[in-house]
Amino acid sequence: MIHSSSQDVPQMAYAREMLDIVTGNQVLHHFAILGGTLGDVRGLLRSRGFAIFSGPFVHGYPLAMLVMKACAMDAYDGGSKA
């Protein structure tokens, strides 16, 4: 079953490990704490779930892309990096 919903990430109405897929279109650059946001999204995903995000980082935003990759890796590692 496919269910679509638009919600505020810090106030999600879903339980942890409830979703198979999370998508976002050009939203990540709007979050002040990207690592926390990605960690929140990861917490919503089931063990084999995945998230797909697109953003304006491929061309013209190299620094933003590096920061996004670093935050994504930190969220994937559970924030274990200092």
N, C-alpha and C positions, 0 to 999 in steps of 0.2 A: 504494500500500500504506500502511496506517495502522499505526503502531507506537506503543504507549504505554509510558512508562517514568517512574519516579519516582527522581530522583537529586539529589545534593548539588551545587549550582551550581559551587562552586570546584573540584570533583573530577569533572567530567563525563567520561563514557566515550566521548563523541562527538568526532569530528574537527571542525576548523573548517570552516565553510561546508558543513555536511552536512545541515542540517535545513531544511524548508520552513516549518514552523509550530512555535512554542513557546507553550505556554499555562501559566498559573499562576493559582491561585484563592486569593486572600487570603494571599499569601506575602510580598509586597514590603516590608511594614512590619516584617518580622522581620530584615531585613538591615541591618547597621550601616553598610555602605558601599554604598548603593543604586546610585550611578553605576557603581561597579566591577562590580556584579552585572549591571546592564543591559548594560554593555559586554561582559561575558562571554557573555551570552545573544545579543547582536547578532553576536558572532564565530562563533556556531554556525550562524547563518542563512545560507542561500544568498542571492545578490544580490537576488532578488525575494521572499525569505521575509519572514515577519512574526511578531510576538509579540503575544499577547493576554493581558493580566493584568486580573483584577478585584481589588477591594480595598475596604475600609471607608472610602474617602476622599471619597465623593460628599457625604454629609451628616454634619456633626458633626466632621469632621477637615480643616478648610480649610487649616491650616498644613501638615499632612502632605501634602495634595494638591499644594500649591505646591512643596514640596520634591521630591516625586516627579516632577512635570512638569519642574522644573529639571534633575534628574539624568537624566531620560530624554532631554532635549534635549542635555545634555552627552555622554551615551553615543552619541547619534545623530551628533553632530558629531565623534566620535572623541576626546572629551576635550580638544578644542583650546581651550576656554574656560578662562581662569585664574580 
